[in-house]
Amino acid sequence: MYAVIETGGLQFEVEEGKSLHIPRLASTVGDKVSFDKVLLISGDEPKVGKPYVENATVEAEVVNQGKEDKIIVSTYKRRTKYRRKAGHRQPYTEIKINRIAVP
């Protein structure tokens, strides 16, 4: 069984026991987190929300906080000697899904 949750403006497909990186949450390692914005729950009888499935939650545990690999952002304008180079590392929270609570 899997579920689709929304967090940080993005949607993620999650399963029990699965780990994934999501946008940074304000929590520390070891904290329990609950997601109420559940869009879909699969199974024998799939449940689709309008926009969210009522009384459905996904419980997870924060495993790690960190930053993704650096990406290089560059800007160039021809014939003007204009060049800019910058790097960016997106912060993330790694979570492990413990339970998908079905209403």
DAZINOR-V128212 format. One record per backbone hydrogen bond with DSSP energy under -0.5 kcal/mol. CO is the residue of the C=O (numbers start at 1). NH is the residue of the N-H. If there is no record, write none. Layout:
co-><CO/CO>
nh-><NH/NH>
This chain:
co-><1/2/3/3/4/4/5/7/10/12/12/14/15/18/20/22/25/28/31/33/34/35/36/37/37/38/39/40/41/47/52/53/57/58/59/59/60/61/62/64/66/71/73/75/77/77/81/82/84/86/88/90/91/92/93/93/94/94/95/96/97/99/99/100/101>
nh-><16/42/5/14/39/40/12/10/7/5/14/3/18/97/95/93/27/31/62/60/36/58/38/6/39/53/49/4/47/41/50/56/101/35/98/99/33/96/30/94/92/88/86/84/80/82/83/77/75/73/71/68/24/66/22/95/63/64/20/61/17/59/101/102/57>
